[in-house]
Amino acid sequence: MRRLTEWLRRDPGVHRDDGRGDDDPTRPDSPSRPDIPANAGISGRARGDALVYQAAALVLAYPEAALLDRLDVIESALSGTTDEPLFAPVLAHLRGDSLRELQSFHVQEFDLSRRHALHLSYWTDGDTRRRGNVLAEIKQVYRDSGLVVDTGGELPDYLPMVLEFAVDDPERGFALLERFRASLELIRLELAADHLPHAGVLTAICTRLPGESPRNRAEVQARFGQTQPVELVGLDLVAVNGVPAFAGMTSPTQTGTADAVIPGRDPGSSPKGRS
């Protein structure tokens, strides 16, 4: 399973004094750092945020055997917190089927369906020219934190990556989550509408951001402005079932079908780690 230490590594030429000693297990470069942040060295709200962000990053990513081995650790870390019931459905889901079936489910719901896309700038910038600039800005945030980005084909706005970054750099990570609050709320609403077990995870993330969550898309639009612009780049207009549509994109009646383009990867590329 890809971890933040594989996506992002500390630039040896940059030193950041974050108040954590070299032997603190909550440091991202500490060899003793656990998958779920330890209580030592973190207190109060920061500890709760780090716990939710790390747990959410793990369960939202493409499932691999290593994740299934850590489910008990995740559940134990969340035990007794207000977030425990929010994660319970997805933990039950991950325990309830074979790894192959879980991977197939993930591809269908998160890779092939734009309704649940986990790439944050897709929801705010769609397939517009400005999305490239937004992705470059996110990469620069990572670099400003003293990290060298090697995403392995994944875009830097991939939610599990952003969440793990928020564990590593709470200030910059929290700012990124706030910047894409509209995206997070829209993903939450879509997951809830489709009764996916991951909906509670997005609720746990959103409740850690300022203010109450919007109750519907109209409230998201009213609060955060335009989302998912209609300008499209490099796509040809074709007819789908007699209805005009853009090549590589689904019509409104086809959302979630296997011919959708994965919004977080280059066309023609295969999902990471999939066979």
Backbone as CSV, one residue per row, in Angstrom:
resi,resn,N_x,N_y,N_z,CA_x,CA_y,CA_z,C_x,C_y,C_z
1,MET,0.851,-1.187,0.000,0.000,0.000,0.000,0.888,1.240,0.000
2,ARG,0.567,2.176,-0.912,1.370,3.392,-0.970,1.167,4.206,0.288
3,ARG,2.252,4.654,0.860,2.205,5.474,2.060,2.748,6.849,1.724
4,LEU,2.549,7.804,2.604,3.047,9.145,2.368,4.546,9.141,2.166
5,THR,5.255,8.256,2.851,6.703,8.214,2.717,7.115,7.781,1.318
6,GLU,6.211,7.144,0.566,6.495,6.775,-0.814,6.055,7.870,-1.771
7,TRP,4.921,8.532,-1.462,4.466,9.629,-2.300,5.352,10.855,-2.142
8,LEU,5.699,11.149,-0.882,6.402,12.373,-0.563,7.571,12.062,0.358
9,ARG,8.731,12.551,0.030,9.876,12.321,0.904,10.513,13.658,1.264
10,ARG,11.085,13.703,2.423,11.684,14.940,2.903,12.913,15.295,2.082
11,ASP,12.968,16.545,1.638,14.124,17.032,0.900,15.288,17.169,1.874
12,PRO,16.406,16.456,1.649,17.520,16.527,2.606,18.133,17.915,2.703
13,GLY,17.848,18.763,1.717,18.396,20.113,1.748,17.537,21.096,2.510
14,VAL,16.397,20.622,3.011,15.477,21.507,3.726,15.288,20.985,5.130
15,HIS,15.446,21.853,6.103,15.209,21.464,7.496,14.069,22.307,8.038
16,ARG,13.107,21.654,8.631,12.011,22.374,9.248,11.951,22.005,10.715
17,ASP,12.084,23.009,11.576,11.993,22.771,13.012,10.527,22.807,13.399
18,ASP,9.912,21.634,13.547,8.492,21.574,13.862,8.248,21.267,15.339
19,GLY,9.318,21.327,16.146,9.141,21.112,17.569,9.102,19.660,17.983
20,ARG,9.316,18.768,17.021,9.302,17.334,17.344,10.717,16.796,17.242
21,GLY,11.146,16.108,18.242,12.493,15.566,18.257,12.681,14.487,17.212
22,ASP,13.950,14.168,16.921,14.241,13.175,15.897,13.694,11.803,16.241
23,ASP,13.527,11.531,17.543,13.037,10.223,17.939,11.535,10.218,18.207
24,ASP,10.850,11.322,17.874,9.399,11.389,18.080,8.711,10.541,17.016
25,PRO,7.922,9.535,17.401,7.279,8.661,16.415,6.228,9.346,15.576
26,THR,5.834,10.579,15.933,4.858,11.282,15.110,5.519,12.022,13.949
27,ARG,6.848,12.081,13.945,7.540,12.679,12.814,7.391,11.779,11.605
28,PRO,7.154,12.360,10.389,6.951,11.535,9.213,8.179,10.752,8.796
29,ASP,9.380,11.230,9.183,10.593,10.541,8.767,11.150,9.648,9.868
30,SER,10.394,9.463,10.946,10.860,8.601,12.018,10.624,7.142,11.664
31,PRO,11.641,6.277,11.832,11.451,4.862,11.506,10.433,4.181,12.401
32,SER,10.119,4.791,13.537,9.166,4.177,14.455,7.757,4.722,14.290
33,ARG,7.543,5.554,13.247,6.223,6.145,13.074,5.194,5.070,12.745
34,PRO,4.114,4.977,13.517,3.078,3.993,13.228,2.163,4.470,12.129
35,ASP,1.334,3.580,11.609,0.368,3.973,10.595,-0.687,4.900,11.165
36,ILE,-1.085,4.662,12.409,-1.997,5.563,13.095,-1.166,6.353,14.087
37,PRO,-1.201,7.706,14.047,-0.320,8.506,14.894,-0.434,8.134,16.363
38,ALA,0.711,8.050,17.025,0.731,7.764,18.455,0.286,8.994,19.226
39,ASN,-0.125,8.789,20.473,-0.546,9.914,21.294,0.634,10.778,21.734
40,ALA,1.801,10.168,21.844,2.959,10.905,22.338,3.311,12.050,21.408
41,GLY,3.523,13.213,21.973,3.971,14.350,21.193,2.845,15.112,20.526
42,ILE,1.608,14.629,20.620,0.470,15.326,20.032,-0.577,15.457,21.114
43,SER,-1.271,16.583,21.176,-2.274,16.744,22.214,-3.539,17.348,21.639
44,GLY,-4.651,17.102,22.329,-5.904,17.757,22.031,-6.387,17.574,20.611
45,ARG,-6.858,18.700,20.037,-7.464,18.695,18.706,-6.499,18.188,17.641
46,ALA,-5.219,18.556,17.758,-4.243,18.136,16.755,-4.148,16.624,16.680
47,ARG,-4.167,15.963,17.847,-4.104,14.503,17.863,-5.345,13.903,17.200
48,GLY,-6.515,14.469,17.507,-7.744,13.973,16.904,-7.769,14.165,15.404
49,ASP,-7.295,15.326,14.943,-7.236,15.572,13.508,-6.303,14.585,12.822
50,ALA,-5.102,14.408,13.383,-4.127,13.507,12.779,-4.661,12.084,12.714
51,LEU,-5.350,11.661,13.756,-5.916,10.321,13.788,-6.944,10.135,12.687
52,VAL,-7.860,11.092,12.558,-8.902,10.987,11.537,-8.302,11.061,10.135
53,TYR,-7.369,11.988,9.916,-6.775,12.122,8.594,-6.032,10.851,8.182
54,GLN,-5.255,10.277,9.121,-4.490,9.088,8.782,-5.412,7.898,8.539
55,ALA,-6.390,7.698,9.429,-7.321,6.591,9.263,-8.103,6.738,7.964
56,ALA,-8.544,7.964,7.656,-9.302,8.199,6.425,-8.439,7.941,5.191
57,ALA,-7.184,8.378,5.234,-6.288,8.150,4.099,-6.137,6.658,3.822
58,LEU,-6.053,5.864,4.868,-5.876,4.424,4.696,-7.109,3.766,4.097
59,VAL,-8.291,4.080,4.625,-9.489,3.361,4.184,-10.051,3.894,2.874
60,LEU,-9.652,5.092,2.450,-10.125,5.628,1.177,-9.229,5.223,0.012
61,ALA,-8.017,4.803,0.291,-7.098,4.405,-0.770,-7.488,3.049,-1.348
62,TYR,-6.943,2.751,-2.523,-7.161,1.455,-3.157,-6.760,0.351,-2.189
63,PRO,-7.675,-0.571,-1.864,-7.381,-1.560,-0.826,-6.355,-2.598,-1.256
64,GLU,-5.414,-2.846,-0.397,-4.416,-3.890,-0.591,-4.353,-4.731,0.682
65,ALA,-3.646,-5.839,0.609,-3.600,-6.772,1.738,-3.096,-6.099,3.006
66,ALA,-2.149,-5.167,2.860,-1.600,-4.486,4.036,-2.667,-3.700,4.777
67,LEU,-3.625,-3.135,4.057,-4.709,-2.415,4.711,-5.559,-3.359,5.547
68,LEU,-5.906,-4.503,4.988,-6.741,-5.451,5.717,-6.056,-5.921,6.992
69,ASP,-4.737,-6.007,6.949,-3.979,-6.408,8.143,-4.017,-5.336,9.224
70,ARG,-4.342,-4.085,8.851,-4.296,-2.975,9.808,-5.683,-2.561,10.310
71,LEU,-6.716,-3.258,9.892,-8.065,-2.839,10.269,-8.264,-2.833,11.783
72,ASP,-7.714,-3.826,12.476,-7.855,-3.872,13.927,-7.151,-2.691,14.584
73,VAL,-6.005,-2.301,14.026,-5.263,-1.157,14.571,-6.063,0.121,14.376
74,ILE,-6.647,0.291,13.187,-7.454,1.479,12.913,-8.652,1.537,13.858
75,GLU,-9.334,0.400,13.992,-10.510,0.344,14.862,-10.139,0.645,16.313
76,SER,-9.035,0.094,16.781,-8.595,0.326,18.147,-8.260,1.798,18.379
77,ALA,-7.595,2.418,17.388,-7.214,3.820,17.525,-8.437,4.728,17.595
78,LEU,-9.515,4.360,16.909,-10.722,5.178,16.875,-11.684,4.860,18.023
79,SER,-11.411,3.772,18.732,-12.317,3.314,19.782,-12.551,4.396,20.838
80,GLY,-13.821,4.638,21.155,-14.165,5.608,22.183,-14.224,7.043,21.706
81,THR,-13.882,7.297,20.437,-13.956,8.657,19.902,-15.306,8.870,19.229
82,THR,-15.641,10.117,18.993,-16.895,10.419,18.298,-16.857,10.000,16.836
83,ASP,-15.660,9.736,16.336,-15.516,9.324,14.939,-15.660,7.814,14.759
84,GLU,-15.629,7.067,15.841,-15.710,5.607,15.731,-16.931,5.146,14.937
85,PRO,-18.154,5.622,15.240,-19.307,5.154,14.463,-19.290,5.605,13.010
86,LEU,-18.593,6.692,12.707,-18.510,7.159,11.329,-17.641,6.241,10.478
87,PHE,-16.638,5.613,11.094,-15.759,4.700,10.379,-16.272,3.265,10.406
88,ALA,-17.212,2.958,11.295,-17.675,1.573,11.451,-18.182,0.951,10.152
89,PRO,-18.996,1.653,9.335,-19.477,1.024,8.101,-18.365,0.646,7.132
90,VAL,-17.360,1.505,6.966,-16.309,1.176,6.003,-15.412,0.069,6.536
91,LEU,-15.199,0.011,7.851,-14.414,-1.077,8.416,-15.153,-2.406,8.248
92,ALA,-16.478,-2.382,8.443,-17.272,-3.591,8.223,-17.230,-4.003,6.756
93,HIS,-17.298,-3.025,5.871,-17.208,-3.292,4.432,-15.874,-3.948,4.076
94,LEU,-14.796,-3.430,4.621,-13.463,-3.961,4.301,-13.244,-5.346,4.895
95,ARG,-13.994,-5.671,5.931,-13.888,-7.003,6.531,-14.866,-7.996,5.890
96,GLY,-15.774,-7.492,5.075,-16.878,-8.321,4.639,-16.729,-8.999,3.301
97,ASP,-15.590,-8.832,2.635,-15.446,-9.449,1.323,-13.987,-9.786,1.062
98,SER,-13.754,-10.517,-0.010,-12.385,-10.872,-0.377,-11.650,-9.647,-0.894
99,LEU,-10.330,-9.694,-0.853,-9.531,-8.569,-1.332,-9.849,-8.274,-2.790
100,ARG,-9.988,-9.297,-3.586,-10.276,-9.088,-5.005,-11.604,-8.367,-5.202
101,GLU,-12.629,-8.755,-4.448,-13.931,-8.108,-4.555,-13.864,-6.666,-4.052
102,LEU,-13.101,-6.437,-2.995,-12.942,-5.074,-2.477,-12.247,-4.180,-3.503
103,GLN,-11.249,-4.716,-4.162,-10.541,-3.942,-5.180,-11.443,-3.644,-6.368
104,SER,-12.234,-4.618,-6.769,-13.172,-4.412,-7.871,-14.195,-3.345,-7.511
105,PHE,-14.697,-3.395,-6.290,-15.659,-2.399,-5.810,-15.037,-1.000,-5.850
106,HIS,-13.799,-0.894,-5.388,-13.127,0.407,-5.344,-12.951,0.976,-6.748
107,VAL,-12.512,0.144,-7.668,-12.316,0.606,-9.050,-13.631,1.091,-9.632
108,GLN,-14.690,0.312,-9.424,-15.989,0.676,-9.980,-16.524,1.977,-9.385
109,GLU,-16.400,2.139,-8.090,-17.011,3.282,-7.417,-16.152,4.540,-7.401
110,PHE,-14.826,4.379,-7.402,-13.960,5.548,-7.260,-13.126,5.854,-8.501
111,ASP,-12.823,4.851,-9.302,-12.029,5.097,-10.500,-12.900,5.308,-11.734
112,LEU,-13.943,4.527,-11.858,-14.758,4.561,-13.068,-16.010,5.414,-12.926
113,SER,-16.272,5.917,-11.760,-17.437,6.765,-11.540,-16.994,8.159,-11.131
114,ARG,-17.386,9.131,-11.907,-17.077,10.511,-11.558,-17.890,10.988,-10.357
115,ARG,-18.938,10.300,-10.007,-19.778,10.697,-8.876,-19.008,10.664,-7.560
116,HIS,-17.970,9.814,-7.491,-17.240,9.648,-6.236,-15.752,9.938,-6.412
117,ALA,-15.393,10.718,-7.411,-13.987,10.994,-7.692,-13.278,11.554,-6.463
118,LEU,-12.112,11.003,-6.147,-11.353,11.420,-4.973,-10.274,12.446,-5.298
119,HIS,-10.335,13.015,-6.494,-9.377,14.051,-6.884,-10.058,15.404,-6.694
120,LEU,-9.555,16.173,-5.735,-10.280,17.325,-5.230,-10.497,18.420,-6.269
121,SER,-9.506,18.672,-7.116,-9.660,19.763,-8.073,-10.645,19.423,-9.183
122,TYR,-10.959,18.143,-9.366,-11.976,17.781,-10.359,-13.317,18.419,-10.017
123,TRP,-13.645,18.460,-8.725,-14.942,18.972,-8.305,-15.033,20.490,-8.426
124,THR,-13.928,21.175,-8.316,-13.943,22.636,-8.372,-13.557,23.181,-9.736
125,ASP,-12.751,22.432,-10.481,-12.234,22.946,-11.745,-12.554,22.061,-12.944
126,GLY,-13.122,20.880,-12.705,-13.526,20.022,-13.806,-12.416,19.789,-14.809
127,ASP,-12.786,19.685,-16.066,-11.805,19.508,-17.131,-11.536,20.846,-17.800
128,THR,-11.154,21.822,-17.017,-10.870,23.146,-17.541,-9.368,23.378,-17.602
129,ARG,-8.994,24.395,-18.320,-7.573,24.721,-18.459,-6.939,25.107,-17.132
130,ARG,-7.732,25.695,-16.252,-7.152,26.174,-15.001,-6.822,25.034,-14.040
131,ARG,-7.336,23.828,-14.292,-7.062,22.733,-13.366,-5.568,22.427,-13.306
132,GLY,-4.884,22.517,-14.433,-3.442,22.276,-14.443,-2.710,23.229,-13.523
133,ASN,-3.134,24.493,-13.513,-2.513,25.469,-12.624,-2.777,25.128,-11.163
134,VAL,-3.986,24.665,-10.873,-4.334,24.291,-9.504,-3.476,23.133,-9.034
135,LEU,-3.292,22.120,-9.891,-2.464,20.966,-9.528,-1.023,21.395,-9.276
136,ALA,-0.533,22.334,-10.094,0.830,22.837,-9.891,0.939,23.572,-8.559
137,GLU,-0.101,24.300,-8.185,-0.095,25.013,-6.906,-0.057,24.039,-5.728
138,ILE,-0.773,22.920,-5.851,-0.759,21.929,-4.778,0.637,21.329,-4.642
139,LYS,1.256,21.013,-5.774,2.624,20.484,-5.718,3.561,21.480,-5.051
140,GLN,3.351,22.754,-5.316,4.221,23.763,-4.716,4.025,23.817,-3.210
141,VAL,2.808,23.599,-2.743,2.553,23.534,-1.301,3.364,22.407,-0.682
142,TYR,3.391,21.247,-1.350,4.190,20.129,-0.858,5.666,20.519,-0.791
143,ARG,6.153,21.162,-1.836,7.570,21.546,-1.873,7.884,22.585,-0.803
144,ASP,6.972,23.517,-0.575,7.191,24.538,0.444,7.318,23.914,1.826
145,SER,6.765,22.736,1.988,6.862,22.034,3.260,8.175,21.264,3.381
146,GLY,9.007,21.337,2.336,10.271,20.610,2.356,10.131,19.195,1.850
147,LEU,9.145,18.961,0.976,8.899,17.628,0.444,9.160,17.604,-1.050
148,VAL,9.720,16.520,-1.506,9.923,16.299,-2.930,8.836,15.355,-3.404
149,VAL,8.093,15.767,-4.422,6.932,15.008,-4.851,7.313,13.947,-5.874
150,ASP,6.945,12.723,-5.605,7.057,11.630,-6.565,5.766,10.828,-6.444
151,THR,4.757,11.239,-7.193,3.418,10.698,-6.992,3.189,9.363,-7.684
152,GLY,4.138,8.888,-8.442,3.993,7.586,-9.073,2.811,7.511,-10.021
153,GLY,2.513,8.595,-10.739,1.407,8.614,-11.681,0.118,9.146,-11.109
154,GLU,0.064,9.336,-9.783,-1.133,9.876,-9.150,-1.043,11.395,-9.130
155,LEU,-2.175,12.066,-9.255,-2.183,13.522,-9.199,-2.091,13.996,-7.745
156,PRO,-1.516,15.176,-7.527,-1.276,15.636,-6.151,-2.540,15.996,-5.386
157,ASP,-3.680,16.095,-6.065,-4.925,16.431,-5.362,-5.693,15.197,-4.922
158,TYR,-5.087,14.014,-5.044,-5.717,12.762,-4.630,-5.959,12.813,-3.126
159,LEU,-7.198,12.656,-2.703,-7.568,12.906,-1.310,-6.747,12.126,-0.294
160,PRO,-6.524,10.809,-0.445,-5.678,10.121,0.538,-4.281,10.741,0.658
161,MET,-3.731,11.237,-0.457,-2.421,11.880,-0.398,-2.490,13.201,0.365
162,VAL,-3.534,13.990,0.104,-3.697,15.260,0.798,-3.881,15.031,2.300
163,LEU,-4.634,13.996,2.653,-4.861,13.690,4.066,-3.569,13.294,4.767
164,GLU,-2.761,12.474,4.116,-1.496,12.081,4.743,-0.552,13.273,4.833
165,PHE,-0.633,14.173,3.863,0.153,15.394,3.946,-0.286,16.223,5.149
166,ALA,-1.596,16.238,5.435,-2.103,16.989,6.577,-1.616,16.403,7.895
167,VAL,-1.322,15.098,7.911,-0.710,14.494,9.099,0.732,14.972,9.226
168,ASP,1.423,15.032,8.107,2.832,15.428,8.106,3.004,16.914,8.382
169,ASP,2.149,17.746,7.786,2.244,19.193,7.936,0.842,19.727,8.232
170,PRO,0.438,19.727,9.507,-0.945,20.087,9.850,-1.383,21.452,9.334
171,GLU,-0.512,22.446,9.413,-0.916,23.805,9.018,-1.205,23.885,7.531
172,ARG,-0.256,23.447,6.714,-0.462,23.508,5.267,-1.523,22.507,4.810
173,GLY,-1.537,21.343,5.442,-2.519,20.333,5.074,-3.932,20.786,5.373
174,PHE,-4.129,21.392,6.553,-5.449,21.892,6.919,-5.885,22.984,5.945
175,ALA,-4.943,23.827,5.528,-5.261,24.890,4.574,-5.714,24.304,3.237
176,LEU,-5.076,23.220,2.802,-5.507,22.574,1.564,-6.915,22.007,1.697
177,LEU,-7.195,21.364,2.818,-8.531,20.813,3.028,-9.578,21.933,3.059
178,GLU,-9.233,23.055,3.683,-10.158,24.197,3.695,-10.361,24.735,2.284
179,ARG,-9.289,24.798,1.513,-9.390,25.316,0.146,-10.360,24.471,-0.682
180,PHE,-10.341,23.156,-0.447,-11.186,22.249,-1.226,-12.389,21.758,-0.404
181,ARG,-12.874,22.611,0.490,-14.038,22.235,1.299,-15.233,21.880,0.415
182,ALA,-15.454,22.628,-0.644,-16.582,22.331,-1.533,-16.454,20.933,-2.113
183,SER,-15.249,20.558,-2.514,-15.020,19.221,-3.077,-15.336,18.153,-2.045
184,LEU,-14.847,18.334,-0.837,-15.079,17.350,0.222,-16.567,17.196,0.514
185,GLU,-17.284,18.314,0.550,-18.712,18.249,0.842,-19.475,17.577,-0.300
186,LEU,-19.086,17.834,-1.533,-19.756,17.201,-2.665,-19.499,15.698,-2.695
187,ILE,-18.279,15.298,-2.403,-17.988,13.861,-2.321,-18.821,13.232,-1.212
188,ARG,-18.875,13.905,-0.074,-19.672,13.395,1.052,-21.127,13.206,0.657
189,LEU,-21.708,14.199,0.004,-23.113,14.134,-0.394,-23.364,13.004,-1.384
190,GLU,-22.454,12.821,-2.338,-22.633,11.767,-3.329,-22.496,10.380,-2.702
191,LEU,-21.540,10.215,-1.824,-21.366,8.927,-1.154,-22.596,8.595,-0.304
192,ALA,-23.124,9.601,0.379,-24.309,9.373,1.205,-25.526,9.059,0.336
193,ALA,-25.674,9.779,-0.773,-26.823,9.555,-1.648,-26.810,8.146,-2.232
194,ASP,-25.617,7.615,-2.476,-25.490,6.277,-3.052,-25.310,5.198,-1.984
195,HIS,-25.406,5.593,-0.722,-25.351,4.660,0.411,-24.046,3.855,0.429
196,LEU,-22.940,4.518,0.098,-21.647,3.857,0.170,-21.121,3.905,1.602
197,PRO,-20.434,2.860,2.050,-19.961,2.815,3.443,-18.901,3.859,3.765
198,HIS,-18.327,4.484,2.746,-17.275,5.478,2.958,-17.831,6.853,3.324
199,ALA,-19.161,7.023,3.266,-19.750,8.345,3.494,-19.385,8.898,4.863
200,GLY,-19.393,8.052,5.894,-19.075,8.519,7.232,-17.656,9.036,7.359
201,VAL,-16.745,8.491,6.557,-15.354,8.944,6.584,-15.277,10.396,6.125
202,LEU,-16.013,10.724,5.069,-16.014,12.115,4.590,-16.701,13.024,5.607
203,THR,-17.708,12.504,6.285,-18.345,13.292,7.343,-17.343,13.604,8.445
204,ALA,-16.536,12.615,8.826,-15.531,12.824,9.864,-14.518,13.887,9.449
205,ILE,-14.151,13.898,8.172,-13.200,14.900,7.674,-13.840,16.281,7.687
206,CYS,-15.058,16.369,7.162,-15.725,17.669,7.031,-16.041,18.295,8.383
207,THR,-16.367,17.468,9.380,-16.704,18.020,10.692,-15.481,18.607,11.392
208,ARG,-14.292,18.345,10.900,-13.087,18.919,11.484,-12.742,20.264,10.851
209,LEU,-13.549,20.684,9.889,-13.366,21.980,9.242,-14.380,22.973,9.803
210,PRO,-14.115,24.272,9.704,-14.977,25.273,10.345,-16.399,25.284,9.792
211,GLY,-17.364,25.513,10.666,-18.743,25.671,10.249,-19.467,24.362,10.000
212,GLU,-20.773,24.434,9.902,-21.575,23.256,9.641,-21.492,22.864,8.172
213,SER,-21.686,21.594,7.899,-21.660,21.106,6.527,-22.948,21.474,5.805
214,PRO,-22.865,21.839,4.523,-24.068,22.079,3.728,-24.918,20.810,3.657
215,ARG,-26.239,21.003,3.560,-27.152,19.854,3.549,-27.399,19.303,2.158
216,ASN,-27.072,20.069,1.118,-27.320,19.620,-0.242,-26.433,20.398,-1.207
217,ARG,-26.511,20.034,-2.482,-25.680,20.686,-3.493,-25.965,22.181,-3.597
218,ALA,-27.236,22.549,-3.476,-27.591,23.960,-3.580,-26.893,24.778,-2.496
219,GLU,-26.823,24.231,-1.304,-26.143,24.940,-0.219,-24.636,24.999,-0.450
220,VAL,-24.074,23.952,-1.033,-22.649,23.985,-1.385,-22.398,25.112,-2.376
221,GLN,-23.261,25.180,-3.404,-23.115,26.208,-4.434,-23.262,27.603,-3.832
222,ALA,-24.235,27.777,-2.963,-24.471,29.088,-2.369,-23.321,29.520,-1.472
223,ARG,-22.719,28.563,-0.797,-21.669,28.894,0.168,-20.301,29.039,-0.469
224,PHE,-20.015,28.195,-1.457,-18.655,28.165,-1.999,-18.559,28.650,-3.438
225,GLY,-19.681,28.943,-4.086,-19.639,29.425,-5.452,-19.649,28.291,-6.468
226,GLN,-19.289,28.627,-7.702,-19.392,27.679,-8.809,-18.489,26.466,-8.595
227,THR,-19.038,25.297,-8.867,-18.263,24.066,-8.843,-18.465,23.333,-10.155
228,GLN,-17.482,22.512,-10.515,-17.513,21.717,-11.738,-17.867,22.563,-12.961
229,PRO,-16.971,23.465,-13.386,-17.211,24.274,-14.583,-17.433,23.382,-15.808
230,VAL,-18.092,23.924,-16.809,-18.461,23.113,-17.967,-17.420,23.151,-19.076
231,GLU,-16.455,24.062,-19.041,-15.436,24.119,-20.076,-14.648,22.817,-20.094
232,LEU,-14.451,22.252,-21.274,-13.751,20.987,-21.412,-12.565,21.165,-22.342
233,VAL,-11.494,20.441,-22.076,-10.255,20.605,-22.820,-9.897,19.311,-23.520
234,GLY,-9.634,19.371,-24.828,-9.105,18.226,-25.554,-10.089,17.092,-25.722
235,LEU,-11.389,17.373,-25.671,-12.392,16.337,-25.835,-13.254,16.659,-27.042
236,ASP,-13.587,15.661,-27.848,-14.372,15.841,-29.046,-15.829,15.537,-28.779
237,LEU,-16.715,16.357,-29.371,-18.140,16.142,-29.195,-18.596,14.963,-30.042
238,VAL,-19.266,14.022,-29.420,-19.790,12.847,-30.110,-21.220,12.632,-29.644
239,ALA,-21.898,11.677,-30.261,-23.264,11.360,-29.867,-23.280,10.078,-29.060
240,VAL,-23.929,10.086,-27.905,-24.076,8.907,-27.071,-25.563,8.639,-26.918
241,ASN,-26.028,7.537,-27.512,-27.459,7.217,-27.498,-28.292,8.375,-28.045
242,GLY,-27.736,9.050,-29.062,-28.462,10.143,-29.682,-28.371,11.454,-28.941
243,VAL,-27.668,11.475,-27.813,-27.536,12.691,-27.016,-26.110,13.207,-27.150
244,PRO,-25.892,14.499,-27.469,-24.533,15.017,-27.566,-23.767,14.816,-26.269
245,ALA,-22.538,14.376,-26.399,-21.683,14.190,-25.226,-20.252,14.354,-25.668
246,PHE,-19.352,14.460,-24.731,-17.948,14.602,-25.057,-17.253,13.257,-24.963
247,ALA,-16.404,12.973,-25.939,-15.700,11.697,-25.979,-14.906,11.510,-24.705
248,GLY,-15.027,10.313,-24.126,-14.296,10.020,-22.909,-15.031,10.404,-21.653
249,MET,-16.228,10.993,-21.804,-17.022,11.359,-20.642,-18.388,10.698,-20.754
250,THR,-19.005,10.460,-19.631,-20.307,9.813,-19.634,-21.417,10.827,-19.777
251,SER,-22.523,10.389,-20.350,-23.714,11.216,-20.394,-24.374,11.175,-19.026
252,PRO,-25.336,12.038,-18.737,-25.967,12.027,-17.413,-26.571,10.685,-17.035
253,THR,-26.971,9.890,-18.019,-27.582,8.602,-17.709,-26.564,7.489,-17.630
254,GLN,-25.293,7.814,-17.874,-24.263,6.781,-17.887,-23.256,6.928,-16.767
255,THR,-23.469,7.846,-15.862,-22.493,8.065,-14.799,-22.207,6.772,-14.055
256,GLY,-20.917,6.455,-13.932,-20.531,5.255,-13.208,-20.286,4.069,-14.102
257,THR,-20.460,4.218,-15.426,-20.213,3.093,-16.309,-18.741,2.961,-16.596
258,ALA,-18.366,1.813,-17.143,-16.955,1.485,-17.271,-16.234,2.295,-18.325
259,ASP,-16.961,3.075,-19.171,-16.273,3.831,-20.210,-15.932,5.242,-19.771
260,ALA,-16.108,5.545,-18.487,-15.768,6.871,-17.997,-14.262,7.027,-17.890
261,VAL,-13.796,8.264,-18.095,-12.379,8.559,-17.924,-12.100,8.785,-16.450
262,ILE,-11.035,8.207,-15.947,-10.643,8.434,-14.559,-10.190,9.876,-14.429
263,PRO,-10.888,10.699,-13.624,-10.583,12.117,-13.585,-9.245,12.453,-12.967
264,GLY,-8.577,11.519,-12.327,-7.314,11.826,-11.684,-6.109,11.244,-12.379
265,ARG,-6.284,10.687,-13.583,-5.159,10.089,-14.289,-5.197,10.452,-15.757
266,ASP,-4.063,10.328,-16.422,-4.014,10.598,-17.838,-4.834,9.574,-18.598
267,PRO,-5.562,9.988,-19.661,-6.316,9.027,-20.458,-5.418,7.929,-20.980
268,GLY,-5.876,6.713,-20.891,-5.104,5.578,-21.404,-4.237,4.931,-20.365
269,SER,-4.023,5.594,-19.220,-3.192,4.983,-18.190,-4.045,4.025,-17.381
270,SER,-3.408,2.993,-16.846,-4.141,2.025,-16.042,-4.128,2.432,-14.588
271,PRO,-5.167,2.073,-13.814,-5.175,2.418,-12.394,-3.943,1.879,-11.697
272,LYS,-3.424,2.660,-10.754,-2.181,2.287,-10.092,-2.343,0.972,-9.345
273,GLY,-1.376,0.095,-9.521,-1.342,-1.116,-8.754,-2.384,-2.130,-9.147
274,ARG,-3.176,-1.842,-10.212,-4.210,-2.771,-10.616,-3.716,-3.677,-11.716
275,SER,-4.269,-4.838,-11.792,-3.939,-5.738,-12.880,-5.224,-6.234,-13.506
